[in-house]
Amino acid sequence: MPHAADRVFDGLAAAILRGELPAGSALPAERVLAQRFDTSRILVRQAVHRLASLGLVQVSQGESSRVLDPDQATDLGVLALFYRLAPGEMGLSAADMMEKQYLQGLSMVSVASRRAPPEALRRLAQLVAAYQTGVEKRGPIAELEERYWRALSRAGGNRIFVMEVAWWYQVLSDRPLPPSVKAASRRIRLAFYAELTRRLVERDHPVEYYLQATSAILDGLFPKR
């Protein structure tokens, strides 16, 4: 069960990451925050010091705590908080997350096209085939996608990608999807993975295909200027 200080910490961190508490502004007084979160000032103080340890606020003796720019934070824990707390309903933060994930996919395809052994790519093809016509043909497409990216990261042999994909699927229970992907049928999404895998196996320009297939998705994440 979450501790009361965790609730205060999450609430303040989300407000900072979403810009509701802008950089340079003063945090409300402990008394005000205690009333807002219906908890004690001691627990509020604990939450504020946790924020300070991540570089999200600056605590000064005898003065109001100041919000720092989260984009300048160097603790990787802030990135984890961003993924967990910042998105909102298709807000800019959610679009940033999805853009980053699709471009990370591009990097993994590039690495696999150069480094993955043929046997690993053949296993990837077998995985997709199982969801098309084999034993997993009624399996959820989200299940295939998770297994696919985990397998592709391992096939490429870059340990950082392996760890990032594991973190993405283990830590984030609510992973945002672009509207165009969410609306796509299972058949269309399966066809994408089948063609991408064929191109990887045959060394038939998989990076170019991935770019072509995802460019419209990425363009649709942000409003035209």
Secondary structure, 3 states (H helix, E strand, C coil): CCCHHHHHHHHHHHHHHCCCCCCCCECCCHHHHHHHHCCCHHHHHHHHHHHHHCCCEECCCCCCCEECCHHHCCCHHHHHHHHHHCCCCCCHHHHHHHHHHHHHHHHHHHHHHHHCCHHHHHHHHHHHHHHHCCCCCCCCHHHHHHHHHHHHHHHHCCHHHHHHHHHHHHHCCCCCCCHHHHHCCHHHHHHHHHHHHHHHHHCCCHHHHHHHHHHHHHHCCCCCC
